[in-house]
């Protein structure tokens, strides 16, 4: 996976991601369309969305990255992951 061209500071919060996490984005990763930092956000958001809150709602994820990190690509990757996960993608 590609790396971010700028220095980025982020906390280590991916300990909740299960090993062997299937994301269905192998082609985007292989093409370098998504950086490792962007993939981490997609995976973490996906894990959070699977969690249920006390009232039964799904947990949310706040994407607060700064300019130039690729929030649009992260959101597109999350949508594509959701389509893959629910059998709606190719």
C-alpha positions as CSV (number, residue, x, y, z in Angstrom):
1,X,0.0,0.0,0.0
2,X,1.1,3.5,-0.6
3,X,2.1,5.9,2.2
4,X,0.9,9.4,2.8
5,X,3.1,12.0,1.2
6,X,2.8,14.3,4.3
7,X,3.6,13.7,7.9
8,X,0.4,12.6,9.7
9,X,-0.1,12.1,13.4
10,X,-2.7,9.5,14.5
11,X,-3.3,7.5,17.6
12,X,-3.0,3.7,17.6
13,X,-6.6,2.5,17.9
14,X,-6.7,-0.5,15.6
15,X,-6.3,-3.2,18.3
16,X,-10.0,-4.0,17.9
17,X,-9.6,-5.1,14.2
18,X,-9.9,-8.9,14.0
19,X,-7.0,-10.7,12.3
20,X,-7.6,-11.6,8.7
21,X,-10.1,-8.8,8.2
22,X,-11.8,-9.2,4.8
23,X,-12.3,-5.9,3.1
24,X,-12.7,-6.6,-0.6
25,X,-10.5,-3.7,-1.6
26,X,-7.5,-5.7,-2.8
27,X,-7.6,-4.2,-6.3
28,X,-7.5,-0.6,-4.9
29,X,-4.7,-1.5,-2.5
30,X,-2.7,-3.3,-5.2
31,X,-3.1,-0.3,-7.5
32,X,-2.0,2.1,-4.8
33,X,-5.3,4.0,-5.0
34,X,-5.6,3.7,-1.2
35,X,-2.7,4.4,1.1
36,X,-2.1,2.4,4.2
37,X,-3.4,5.3,6.3
38,X,-6.6,5.5,4.3
39,X,-7.1,1.7,4.6
40,X,-6.6,1.9,8.4
41,X,-9.5,4.4,8.6
42,X,-11.7,2.3,6.4
43,X,-11.1,-0.8,8.5
44,X,-11.5,1.0,11.8
45,X,-14.8,2.7,10.6
46,X,-16.1,-0.7,9.4
47,X,-15.4,-2.3,12.7
48,X,-17.1,0.5,14.6
49,X,-20.2,0.4,12.3
50,X,-20.6,-3.3,13.3
51,X,-20.8,-2.4,16.9
52,X,-24.3,-1.8,18.4
53,X,-25.0,0.8,21.0
54,X,-27.4,0.3,24.0
55,X,-30.4,1.5,22.1
56,X,-29.6,-0.8,19.1
57,X,-28.2,1.8,16.8
58,X,-24.9,1.3,15.1
59,X,-21.9,3.0,16.4
60,X,-20.5,5.9,14.3
61,X,-17.0,6.9,13.2
62,X,-15.8,10.5,13.0
63,X,-13.4,11.1,10.1
64,X,-11.5,14.2,11.3
65,X,-8.4,14.0,9.0
66,X,-6.8,17.2,7.8
67,X,-6.6,18.5,4.3
68,X,-4.9,16.3,1.7
69,X,-5.2,13.0,3.6
70,X,-7.8,11.6,1.2
71,X,-11.2,11.8,3.0
72,X,-13.0,11.3,-0.3
73,X,-11.1,8.2,-1.1
74,X,-11.7,6.9,2.5
75,X,-15.5,7.5,2.2
76,X,-15.6,5.8,-1.3
77,X,-13.6,2.9,0.1
78,X,-16.0,2.6,3.0
79,X,-19.0,2.6,0.7
80,X,-17.3,-0.1,-1.5
81,X,-16.5,-2.2,1.6
82,X,-20.2,-2.0,2.6
83,X,-21.3,-3.1,-0.8
84,X,-18.8,-6.0,-0.6
85,X,-19.8,-7.0,2.9
86,X,-23.5,-7.1,2.1
87,X,-23.2,-8.9,-1.2
88,X,-24.1,-6.0,-3.4
89,X,-20.7,-5.5,-5.1
90,X,-19.0,-7.4,-7.8
